[in-house]
Amino acid sequence: MEKGTIIIVNLQNPREKVIGIIHEIRSSGIVVRGIDVNSFQDWASEVCRNGDGRAICPTTMFLPMHRVVRADKDEDMGTIPSFSTQFKKRTGLSMKDLLK
């Protein structure tokens, strides 16, 4: 995976999932601009209503490697759409463009 890839990162201590775009990968961790997966639907709804999603906003965060359990590329899996595809269908906007 490289800079600009949309990923889902599973974290531990505490357990959480983040969806975002890779800004940088280091041996110490990953810099991602994104949002907690639990807030994804609310963010998409906010973008639909306002066009910019200012109430619920992605942030740039450093995720230390000792917390990273795994990172998956956000991609369609057969008939199951990726987060990016769901976002595009719902808002008409590219998630990648909004997270840059």
Buried (B, 14 or more C-beta within 10 A) or exposed (E): EEEEBBBBBBBEEEEBBBBBBBBEBEEEBBBBBBBBBEBBBBBBBBBBEEEEBEEBEBEEBEBEEEBBEEBBEBBEEEEEBBBBBBBBEEBEBEBBEBBE
